[in-house]
Amino acid sequence: MTYNLPNILTLLRIALIPVFAVLFYLPLPWAHVAVTAVFAIAAITDWLDGYLARRWQQTSAFGAFLDPVADKLMVAAALVMLVDINPTPFADLLLALPALIIIGREIVISALREWMAEVGARTLVAVSTIGKIKTSAQMLALLLLLYREPVGHFPTAEIGFVLLYVAAGLTLWSMFIYLRAAWPSLSDAASK
């Protein structure tokens, strides 16, 4: 493993997950601010490590593997914990649906990318613009949902909830785009 700043930032993001979980469940009035700050730091380092790796030409196989894993672990942890704290079964269902879509899509696309790499066609399922927009909507939604408290007249949780559904819709759309791009390779493999 290469210890450069981009890889250290990725490792930091993974190290923040248990801190994030502890802060999330602390019964203190400032816990929602702290957990939102930790998630924001993780989101910023997700962007920064990739930017620095490309800018400084410090990309590595280790970083290419670990960066998406770190991102998916933090997002999955946030989604699962948000579903856990909802007070009613109906609210749980409304939050669980986009959470299942987002986590399920990540599993499908990770498996698809791994398989496409094995057949030498990984570039067909490279990150797309719609994937980047989805990630932005998802991160903003999670930040707002984690903060929970209104800011003045701004309904933080409600806007976060709507953005989470937007992110889930974009998640399905991007998954369709990736599957459509990979379909020729998938159908060729199925016919052999």
Number of C-alpha atoms within 10 A of each C-alpha: 8 13 12 15 15 26 24 15 23 25 17 15 23 19 13 17 20 12 13 21 16 11 19 22 13 13 9 9 8 11 18 20 17 18 23 21 16 21 23 16 14 26 20 14 22 19 15 16 22 20 15 18 18 13 10 11 9 18 19 16 9 12 24 13 10 16 22 14 16 20 19 17 15 20 23 16 15 23 22 15 15 18 18 12 12 15 9 8 11 10 12 15 13 14 20 19 13 20 23 15 16 26 19 14 18 18 11 13 17 16 12 18 19 15 16 18 14 10 12 11 15 15 12 18 21 12 11 13 10 15 19 13 15 23 19 15 22 23 22 18 23 24 23 22 23 25 20 18 15 13 10 7 6 10 13 19 20 16 16 23 18 13 22 26 21 16 26 24 16 21 26 16 15 22 20 14 16 20 18 14 15 20 13 11 17 16 10 9 10 8 6 5
